[in-house]
Amino acid sequence: MNILFLYRVFPEYGGVEVVTTVLANRFVTDGHHVTIASFEQPHLELADKLSSGIELVKLDYPVYSCANISKLRKELLNRKIDIIINQWGLPFKTTMLCNSAIKGTKCKLISVLHGSPYTSKLIIKAQDKCKLSNNIFSKAKNRLALYLKEHIVKWSIRYNVKHNARYILLSNSFIEPLVNYAEIKDTSKIEAIGNPITIDVNLDNFSFSNKKKQVLYVGRMDYENKRVNRIIESWEEVSKEFVDWELVLVGDGPHKSLLQNYIKEHKIERVRFEGFKKEPPIKYYKEAKIFMLTSDLEGFGLVIVESMAYGVVPIVYGSYEAVYDIIDDEKNGFITPRPYNKNITIQKMKKLMADDSICLEMGKNAMEKSKQFSVEAVISKWYIIMNAVISEEA
């Protein structure tokens, strides 16, 4: 097959970008030809991580333009593309672009929603504005803006489902919420494929005895959807009791300085900021015993699976359905219920920190569960769907 990936920004260090690289490389290994088209290419040095023969194509903004349609169509014809995998599957404009370029060819379009089925960063920002409104006029204005944005998102999802050969979600648990949220009548094109582990899991010289008393977070430092402040606030309580443990935060983001100021003002001890790392944080996974994620918005949460592959026990806020595919609550991790409750998070942290035997048993279970998200397991699902799509009549 000849496959073309489309995404907003590539090459880049983000989760979708890394998943795209892993899938593209595996397709090439299996004998297929791959092209990747993007609108932004900020870190071309990351192209070195792509297999030989994978070519990059640069498109421009605005997304839906005559120039982009013409350029993309030329690539489709020259490279005899069979399948477009659109990794930017929420905005309708990417579907419009691809279908305009595809017109008259045998190429098929598959779009992927790399996020929650019923919210997005756009919606969360609008919701936060409503909460922070300090007078009746601004509240009314912000509520109207939220209402309009939600209806645009719902319409966009309905449009994408209708005008794609398949619309892929990251979890079977996402399908029903998406159908209900966007009021979708025909669900025949909706499928689910989880993301694969994107790091090399090398357990040579790995031992649970080498783990340290560490609580770990890996990801973007922001309040808007990652809500890293919740981890800091929980640590503020448990650190007073467990004085031989430390909190390690790996990553960067717009609210890192706010987090650091909070720690300083509240005199919270044993918090270590490690900053952004270009290389996979395997070193931190090998050392930590507990992994935390308290996001309001997640699509899949690859960092959870990655940490589990190295025996780290996750404590994750159950704000999204896919986490229930990843974690078996109480067996290989903890899922805290909605709405978010700091006291429950603290309770789960203390349970693991106080009992090494529980932490060890759950860590071993986590390693076993992570095998379900291997590249081999995920790529086989992709082939089933792509072969089915290609065999269908236009």
C-alpha positions in Angstrom: 0.0 0.0 0.0 0.9 3.6 -0.5 0.0 5.6 2.6 0.0 9.3 3.3 -0.3 10.7 6.9 -1.7 14.3 7.3 -1.2 16.3 10.5 -1.1 19.9 11.7 2.5 19.8 12.8 5.2 17.3 12.0 8.0 16.6 12.8 7.5 17.6 16.5 7.9 16.2 20.0 4.2 15.8 20.8 2.3 12.5 21.4 0.4 12.4 18.1 3.7 13.2 16.2 5.5 10.4 18.0 2.7 7.9 17.3 2.7 8.9 13.6 6.5 8.3 13.5 6.1 4.8 15.0 3.3 3.8 12.8 5.0 5.2 9.6 8.2 3.3 10.4 6.3 0.1 11.0 4.4 0.4 7.7 7.7 0.8 5.9 9.2 -2.2 7.7 6.2 -4.2 6.5 7.0 -3.2 2.8 4.6 -0.2 2.4 5.5 3.3 1.1 4.8 6.3 3.4 4.5 10.0 2.9 3.8 12.6 5.7 2.2 15.9 4.9 2.0 18.7 7.5 1.3 22.5 7.8 4.1 23.2 10.2 7.6 21.5 10.3 9.3 23.1 13.4 11.8 20.3 14.2 13.1 18.9 10.9 16.0 17.3 12.8 13.4 14.7 14.1 13.1 13.5 10.5 16.2 11.4 11.3 13.9 9.2 13.4 11.9 8.3 10.2 12.8 5.2 8.2 14.6 5.7 4.9 12.3 6.5 2.1 9.6 8.4 4.1 9.2 11.8 2.5 7.8 15.0 4.0 5.5 17.3 2.2 4.9 20.9 3.4 1.4 22.5 3.1 0.5 26.0 4.1 -2.3 27.9 5.9 -5.1 28.4 5.5 -5.8 24.6 5.6 -8.6 24.6 3.0 -7.2 26.4 0.0 -6.8 25.9 -3.7 -3.0 25.8 -3.3 -3.2 23.0 -0.8 -5.8 21.0 -2.7 -3.6 21.2 -5.8 -0.4 20.3 -4.0 -2.0 17.4 -2.1 -3.7 16.1 -5.2 -0.4 16.1 -7.1 1.2 14.1 -4.3 -1.7 11.6 -4.3 -1.4 11.0 -8.1 2.4 11.0 -8.3 2.8 8.6 -5.4 -0.4 6.6 -6.2 -1.6 6.9 -2.6 -4.2 4.3 -1.6 -5.0 5.6 1.9 -4.8 9.0 3.7 -4.6 8.8 7.5 -5.7 12.2 8.7 -4.3 12.5 12.2 -5.9 15.9 12.7 -9.4 14.5 12.8 -11.5 17.0 14.8 -11.7 20.1 12.5 -13.9 19.5 9.4 -11.5 21.6 7.2 -9.0 18.8 7.0 -11.6 16.3 5.8 -12.7 18.9 3.2 -9.2 19.4 2.1 -8.5 15.6 1.7 -11.8 14.9 0.0 -11.2 17.7 -2.5 -7.8 16.4 -3.3 -9.0 12.8 -3.5 -11.9 13.5 -5.9 -11.8 11.3 -9.0 -9.1 8.9 -7.6 -9.4 5.5 -5.8 -7.7 6.9 -2.7 -9.6 6.5 0.6 -9.7 8.8 3.7 -9.5 7.7 7.3 -9.5 10.3 10.1 -8.4 9.8 13.7 -9.8 11.8 16.7 -6.8 12.0 19.0 -8.8 13.3 22.0 -11.9 13.0 24.0 -15.2 12.4 22.2 -17.0 15.2 24.0 -14.6 18.0 24.7 -11.5 19.7 23.5 -9.0 22.3 24.5 -11.2 24.9 22.8 -14.2 23.9 24.9 -12.2 23.7 28.2 -10.8 27.2 27.7 -14.4 28.5 27.1 -15.6 26.7 30.2 -12.9 28.2 32.3 -13.8 31.7 31.0 -17.4 31.1 32.1 -16.2 30.1 35.6 -14.0 33.2 35.9 -16.6 35.7 34.7 -17.0 38.3 37.4 -20.1 40.1 36.3 -23.5 39.2 34.7 -22.6 40.7 31.3 -19.3 38.9 30.8 -20.8 35.7 32.1 -23.6 35.9 29.5 -21.2 36.7 26.7 -18.9 33.8 27.7 -21.8 31.3 28.0 -23.0 32.3 24.5 -19.4 31.8 23.2 -19.3 28.3 24.9 -22.7 27.4 23.4 -21.6 28.3 19.9 -18.2 26.6 20.1 -19.8 23.4 21.4 -22.3 23.4 18.4 -19.4 24.0 16.0 -17.5 21.0 17.4 -20.5 18.7 17.3 -21.3 19.7 13.7 -17.6 19.1 12.8 -17.7 15.6 14.2 -20.9 14.8 12.4 -19.4 16.1 9.1 -16.2 14.1 9.6 -18.0 10.8 10.4 -20.1 11.2 7.3 -17.3 12.1 4.9 -14.6 9.6 5.9 -14.4 6.0 4.9 -13.7 5.4 8.6 -13.5 7.6 11.7 -11.1 6.2 14.3 -11.3 6.8 18.0 -8.7 5.8 20.5 -10.9 3.5 22.6 -14.1 1.5 22.1 -15.3 3.2 25.3 -15.3 6.5 23.3 -17.8 5.4 20.7 -21.0 5.7 22.7 -20.1 9.1 24.2 -19.2 10.4 20.8 -22.5 9.2 19.3 -24.5 10.7 22.1 -22.5 14.0 22.2 -22.6 14.7 18.5 -26.0 13.1 17.9 -24.7 10.7 15.2 -27.3 8.5 13.6 -25.1 6.3 11.4 -22.3 4.7 13.4 -21.2 2.2 10.7 -18.0 4.1 9.9 -16.8 4.6 13.5 -14.0 2.2 14.7 -11.5 2.2 17.6 -7.7 1.6 17.6 -5.6 2.5 20.6 -2.2 4.1 20.4 0.9 1.9 20.5 3.7 2.2 23.0 6.1 4.5 21.2 9.3 3.8 23.2 11.6 0.9 23.1 10.9 -1.3 26.1 14.3 -2.7 27.0 14.2 -4.6 30.3 17.9 -5.6 30.3 19.3 -4.9 33.8 15.8 -3.8 34.9 14.9 -4.6 38.5 12.2 -3.5 40.9 14.9 -3.4 43.6 16.5 -0.5 41.7 13.4 1.6 42.0 13.4 4.7 44.2 10.7 6.2 46.4 9.5 8.5 43.6 6.2 9.8 42.4 6.5 10.8 38.7 4.7 13.0 36.3 5.7 13.3 32.6 4.0 15.8 30.3 3.1 19.4 29.6 3.1 21.8 32.5 -0.3 23.5 32.2 -3.4 24.2 34.2 -5.8 24.1 31.2 -6.1 20.4 30.6 -3.2 18.6 32.3 -4.0 20.2 35.7 -0.6 19.5 37.1 -1.4 21.8 40.0 -3.6 18.9 41.4 -0.5 16.7 41.6 1.4 19.5 43.5 -1.5 20.0 45.9 -1.8 16.3 46.6 2.0 16.1 47.1 1.8 19.0 49.5 -0.2 16.8 51.8 1.5 13.4 51.5 5.0 14.8 51.6 4.6 15.8 55.2 4.0 12.1 56.2 6.3 10.3 53.7 9.5 12.3 54.2 11.7 9.8 52.3 9.8 10.1 49.0 10.2 12.8 46.3 8.1 14.1 43.5 9.7 14.3 40.0 8.2 16.4 37.2 9.5 15.9 33.7 8.4 18.4 31.0 7.8 22.0 30.3 4.9 24.3 29.6 3.3 27.7 30.1 2.5 27.3 33.8 5.7 25.9 35.0 6.7 29.1 36.8 3.3 29.3 38.5 3.9 25.8 39.8 7.4 26.6 41.0 6.1 29.8 42.7 3.3 27.8 44.5 5.9 25.3 45.8 8.1 28.1 47.0 5.3 30.0 48.7 3.9 27.0 50.4 7.3 25.6 51.3 6.7 22.2 49.8 9.7 20.0 50.0 11.3 17.4 47.8 9.9 18.4 44.4 12.3 18.1 41.4 11.6 19.7 38.0 13.6 17.9 35.3 12.5 20.1 32.4 11.7 19.0 28.8 13.6 16.0 27.5 14.1 15.2 23.8 14.8 11.6 24.5 12.1 9.2 25.9 12.0 9.4 29.7 12.9 5.8 30.2 15.4 6.6 32.9 12.6 8.1 35.0 10.2 5.2 34.4 12.9 2.8 35.6 13.4 4.7 38.8 9.8 5.7 39.8 7.3 3.6 41.7 4.2 5.7 41.2 3.0 7.6 38.1 0.4 10.4 38.3 -1.9 12.0 35.7 -4.8 14.2 36.8 -5.8 15.7 33.4 -9.3 17.0 32.6 -8.6 16.3 28.9 -6.8 13.2 27.5 -7.2 11.2 24.4 -5.3 8.1 25.3 -2.5 8.8 27.7 0.5 7.1 26.2 2.7 8.1 29.1 0.5 5.9 31.3 1.2 2.8 29.2 4.9 3.7 28.8 5.3 4.0 32.6 3.4 0.7 33.2 5.8 -1.1 30.8 8.5 -0.3 33.4 6.5 -1.3 36.4 5.4 2.1 37.5 1.9 2.0 39.2 -0.4 4.7 37.7 -2.8 6.8 39.7 -5.0 8.5 37.0 -8.1 10.7 37.2 -10.8 9.0 35.3 -11.8 12.0 33.3 -11.9 10.1 30.0 -13.2 6.6 29.0 -10.0 5.3 27.4 -8.2 5.1 30.8 -10.5 2.2 31.7 -9.0 0.3 28.7 -5.5 0.9 30.0 -5.9 0.4 33.7 -7.8 -2.3 35.6 -8.6 -0.4 38.7 -7.1 -1.8 41.9 -5.2 -4.4 40.0 -2.5 -2.6 37.9 -3.2 1.0 38.9 -5.8 3.3 40.4 -8.5 5.3 38.6 -10.0 8.1 40.7 -13.6 8.9 40.0 -15.3 12.0 38.6 -15.6 14.7 39.7 -12.0 15.2 40.8 -11.5 14.7 44.5 -8.1 15.6 46.0 -8.7 13.5 49.1 -9.2 10.3 47.0 -6.0 11.0 45.1 -4.1 11.4 48.4 -5.7 8.2 49.7 -4.4 6.2 46.7 -1.0 7.7 46.9 -0.7 6.9 50.6 -1.8 3.3 50.0 1.0 2.7 47.6 3.6 4.7 49.5 2.9 2.9 52.8 3.0 -0.7 51.4 5.9 -1.9 49.3 4.3 -5.3 48.7 1.2 -3.8 47.1 3.3 -1.4 45.0 5.4 -4.4 43.8 2.5 -6.6 42.9 0.6 -3.8 41.1 3.8 -2.8 39.3 4.2 -6.4 37.9 0.6 -6.4 36.9 1.1 -3.1 35.1 4.0 -4.5 33.1 1.9 -7.4 31.9 -1.1 -5.2 31.0 1.1 -2.8 28.9 1.9 -5.7 26.5 -1.6 -5.2 25.0 -0.5 -1.9 23.5 2.6 -3.2 21.7 3.2 -1.9 18.1 2.4 -5.5 16.9 -1.0 -5.5 18.5 -2.0 -2.1 17.3 -0.7 -2.4 13.7 -2.7 -5.5 13.1 -5.9 -3.6 13.8 -4.8 -0.9 11.4 -4.3 -3.5 8.6 -7.7 -5.0 9.2 -9.4 -1.6 8.8 -7.3 -0.4 5.9 -7.7 -3.6 3.9 -11.5 -3.4 4.5 -11.6 0.3 3.3 -9.6 -0.4 0.2 -11.8 -3.3 -0.8 -15.0 -1.2 -0.6 -16.6 0.3 -3.6 -16.2 4.1 -3.9 
